[in-house]
Amino acid sequence: MKQINKLDFSGQDIYIGVDTGKKSWKVTILTKDLEHKTFTQNPEPKALVTYLNKNFPKANYLCAYEAGYFGFWIHQKLTQLGVKCIVVHPADIPTKDKEKHNRNDSSLL
């Protein structure tokens, strides 16, 4: 008989940085110990939460994105979907010289 282990991230923090855009979002996911993945997705909070619930069930989701053109609707929707979210002032995001031309803010949040 095959044993199936179910994922359970209860009590673990999962950190999500989102670089928002009109047509897509660049998302970086980190755990306490490692960078899990950076990927592009449709600009929909529900799609992000579906991914998180599938890959990190029962975890504490902590998200940040840069304040800008899109306002606070993303924050409101993620919060409604159970993700703790903050909106960060652009000047508070660290940069390096080489990142000034091709920045992926999602990994810096």
C-alpha positions as CSV (number, residue, x, y, z in Angstrom):
1,M,0.0,0.0,0.0
2,K,1.3,3.4,-1.0
3,Q,1.7,6.0,1.8
4,I,0.8,9.6,0.9
5,N,2.3,12.3,3.0
6,K,0.3,15.6,3.0
7,L,2.1,18.9,3.1
8,D,1.6,20.8,6.3
9,F,3.3,24.1,6.9
10,S,1.4,24.9,10.1
11,G,3.1,27.7,12.1
12,Q,5.7,28.4,9.4
13,D,6.0,31.8,7.9
14,I,6.1,32.1,4.1
15,Y,7.3,35.5,2.7
16,I,5.9,36.8,-0.5
17,G,7.3,39.8,-2.5
18,V,5.2,41.0,-5.4
19,D,6.3,43.3,-8.1
20,T,2.9,44.4,-9.4
21,G,2.2,45.3,-13.0
22,K,-0.9,45.8,-15.2
23,K,-0.5,42.6,-17.3
24,S,1.4,40.4,-14.9
25,W,3.0,40.1,-11.4
26,K,6.5,38.9,-10.6
27,V,6.3,37.0,-7.4
28,T,9.2,35.8,-5.2
29,I,8.5,33.3,-2.4
30,L,10.9,32.7,0.5
31,T,10.9,30.6,3.6
32,K,13.0,31.2,6.7
33,D,15.8,29.2,5.2
34,L,15.7,29.5,1.4
35,E,14.3,31.3,-1.7
36,H,11.6,28.9,-3.0
37,K,10.9,30.4,-6.4
38,T,10.4,33.5,-8.5
39,F,7.8,33.4,-11.1
40,T,5.4,35.4,-13.2
41,Q,1.6,35.1,-12.8
42,N,-1.6,36.8,-13.9
43,P,-2.3,39.9,-11.8
44,E,-4.9,38.3,-9.6
45,P,-4.7,38.0,-5.8
46,K,-6.9,34.8,-5.9
47,A,-4.4,33.1,-8.2
48,L,-1.6,33.9,-5.8
49,V,-3.5,32.5,-2.8
50,T,-4.4,29.4,-4.7
51,Y,-0.7,28.8,-5.4
52,L,0.2,29.4,-1.8
53,N,-2.6,27.1,-0.4
54,K,-1.5,24.3,-2.8
55,N,2.2,24.5,-2.1
56,F,2.3,25.8,1.5
57,P,-0.9,24.7,3.1
58,K,-1.7,26.0,6.6
59,A,1.3,28.4,6.6
60,N,1.3,32.0,7.7
61,Y,1.5,34.1,4.5
62,L,3.3,37.4,4.8
63,C,3.2,39.6,1.7
64,A,4.7,42.9,0.6
65,Y,4.4,45.0,-2.5
66,E,5.5,48.4,-3.6
67,A,3.1,51.3,-3.4
68,G,2.3,52.8,-6.7
69,Y,-0.2,53.2,-9.5
70,F,-2.4,50.3,-8.4
71,G,-3.3,51.7,-5.0
72,F,-4.5,49.5,-2.2
73,W,-7.0,47.1,-3.8
74,I,-4.4,44.3,-3.9
75,H,-3.8,44.7,-0.2
76,Q,-7.5,44.7,0.6
77,K,-8.1,41.6,-1.5
78,L,-5.1,39.6,-0.2
79,T,-6.1,40.5,3.4
80,Q,-9.7,39.3,2.7
81,L,-8.2,36.0,1.4
82,G,-6.2,35.5,4.6
83,V,-2.8,36.9,3.6
84,K,-1.1,39.4,5.9
85,C,0.0,42.2,3.5
86,I,1.9,45.4,3.7
87,V,2.4,48.1,1.1
88,V,5.9,49.4,1.1
89,H,7.1,52.9,0.1
90,P,9.4,52.6,-3.0
91,A,12.2,54.4,-1.3
92,D,12.3,51.8,1.4
93,I,13.2,49.0,-1.1
94,P,17.0,48.4,-1.2
95,T,18.7,48.6,-4.6
96,K,22.2,47.8,-5.9
97,D,23.8,49.6,-8.9
98,K,23.2,46.7,-11.3
99,E,19.6,46.4,-10.2
100,K,18.8,50.0,-11.3
101,H,18.5,49.0,-14.9
102,N,16.7,45.6,-14.5
103,R,15.1,45.4,-11.1
104,N,13.0,42.6,-9.9
105,D,11.4,44.3,-6.8
106,S,9.7,41.1,-5.8
107,S,13.0,39.6,-4.5
108,L,13.9,42.8,-2.6
109,L,10.7,43.1,-0.6
